[in-house]
């Protein structure tokens, strides 16, 4: 008779892995967020994943219930910026990792929805923050039909020597006390067809040229005359996230809505890109954690060869490396976001490491999770195939990882040593 090998004594970790105990306030906030993510985001995210993009964006969509309940939690820009800088990074990571654990499409929708308010607050425009407060759903209009990740490289630092940016698809010009906007933003604008306010990044129309290197940033109410929307995008993953085109036809907004002009444009790109990449790192650490937890549970339940599959060495080894990657992604993202909140000058290339690591980890861990589920993982009866689709999209959004790696690598160059 074969003897069973003794099992090691389990040292159970919390939902955030090898995380030191949180302060009481943070623990209470995390509990509220986890309940919301589990009881609201997961079921609604699954429902939205199986709906058409038009139905997701419709007034009677379950999306709006999830959105309303998130706003009621009170974790908007004002709350986040209300924490001391030393606490702010931790709270942002807790927030978006937990939202990503719930549903990444909804998490990105809510995160993008904060960007007009975030930029208004960070750039000291209390008047615009009050005019377009936290409860309003925002979007970030930067990508264009002919320009994707290159819009995140306004100084042309990684352009090929023979490369040409070409004509921008959207521009703004100053006309007395107004800003006049014309053109189009691409179908990849998150919340594009449902947002109430947009933080628009576009080229400056000087009258003789369209200058994308010294563009401008404008807060645009989406009910302004001349604003129209395209159809919601039908896509592989993050289907709970509405995305779609925005068109501007001689849209006029007060000059007071100009957040950054040509001289401040590159700095404004750096600020929003740093924040967005940190948000992506935290959100997709949450996706990786969700995939790992599902696989760990399944490996205890599923039996092959007369034992739970976690007793098989290959499964145990795979789970360990999934756990290791989630821990590394969380640690890096927390470190980077904390640094960028307390440093006088945020490090964009550090934020890029969080985005690239978090999203790559989510994709790898979700793929490993599906492998542990075997054939069952391919079916829609189990949530792991959705996680894999959601994670795959993240390798492209907010700057594709290849471009970020090149731009981040160039940021490591020390001119004094060349």
Secondary structure, DSSP 4 states (H G I P E B T S, - for coil): -PPPPPPPPP---BTTBS-PPPPHHHHHHHHHHHHHIIIIIHHHHHHHHTS-HHHHHSTT-THHHHHHHHHHHT-SHHHHHHS-HHHHHHHHHHHHHHHHHH-HHHHHHHHHTTHHHHHHHHTT-HHHHHHS-TTS-EEEE--BTTBSGGGG-TT-TT--TT------SEEEEEETTEEEEEEEE-TT-BTTTT-SEEEEEEEEE-SS-EEEEEEEEEEEETTSTTEEE-PPPP-SS-TTS-B--EEEEEEEEEGGGEEE-TTTHHHHHHHHHHHHHHHHHHHHHHHHHHHHHHHHHHHHH-EETTEEGGGSHHHHHHHHHHHHHHHHHHHHHHHHHHHHHHSSS--HHHHHHHHHHHHHHHHHHHHHHHHHHGGGGGSTTSTHHHHHHHHHHHTTTTS-HHHHHHHHHHTT--GGG-
